Amino acid sequence: MESIPLNEIIQFTLGKNPTRIREKSDDLYTPEDFEKDLHGIHSTKEGMGCIINLIKSKCSPISEQI
């Protein structure tokens, strides 16, 4: 069986903790955005990526609304 390095399959980036951000920003991905994406409220597009919530141990596709 061939072994493929994980970084050739997926790219990981760290998000910002919204409780530590002092300035308001429109491009902040909120817990509410995560819940909407998790339950499929907005449409998703293939290749958009996904968000992993380590606290809830859940993963959600990123919607086109972001």
C-alpha positions in Angstrom: 0.0 0.0 0.0 1.3 3.4 -1.0 1.8 6.0 1.8 0.9 9.6 1.0 1.8 12.5 3.3 -1.2 14.2 4.8 -0.1 17.7 3.6 -0.5 16.5 0.0 -4.2 15.7 0.6 -5.4 18.5 2.8 -4.3 21.9 4.1 -4.9 22.8 7.7 -5.1 26.4 8.9 -5.8 27.7 12.4 -8.7 30.0 13.1 -9.0 32.9 15.5 -10.6 32.6 18.8 -13.5 35.1 18.5 -13.5 35.8 22.3 -10.0 37.3 22.0 -10.7 39.6 19.1 -11.2 43.2 20.2 -12.2 44.8 16.9 -15.4 43.9 15.1 -15.0 42.4 11.7 -17.5 41.3 9.0 -15.3 38.4 7.8 -15.3 36.6 11.2 -16.6 33.1 11.0 -18.9 32.8 14.1 -20.3 29.9 16.0 -23.6 30.8 14.5 -22.1 30.5 11.0 -20.8 27.0 11.9 -24.2 25.9 13.1 -25.9 27.2 9.9 -23.3 25.4 7.8 -23.5 22.2 9.9 -27.3 22.0 9.4 -27.1 22.8 5.7 -29.0 26.1 5.9 -26.9 27.6 3.1 -25.8 25.9 -0.1 -22.2 24.5 -0.3 -19.9 24.3 -3.3 -17.5 21.4 -3.9 -13.9 22.3 -3.0 -14.9 25.1 -0.6 -13.4 23.3 2.4 -14.6 22.5 5.8 -14.4 23.8 9.4 -13.5 21.5 12.3 -14.8 22.5 15.7 -12.5 20.9 18.2 -14.6 21.8 21.2 -17.7 20.2 19.8 -15.8 17.4 17.9 -17.8 18.2 14.7 -17.0 19.1 11.2 -19.0 21.2 8.7 -18.6 22.1 5.1 -18.1 25.8 4.4 -21.1 27.5 2.7 -20.9 29.9 -0.2 -22.2 32.6 2.1 -18.8 33.1 3.7 
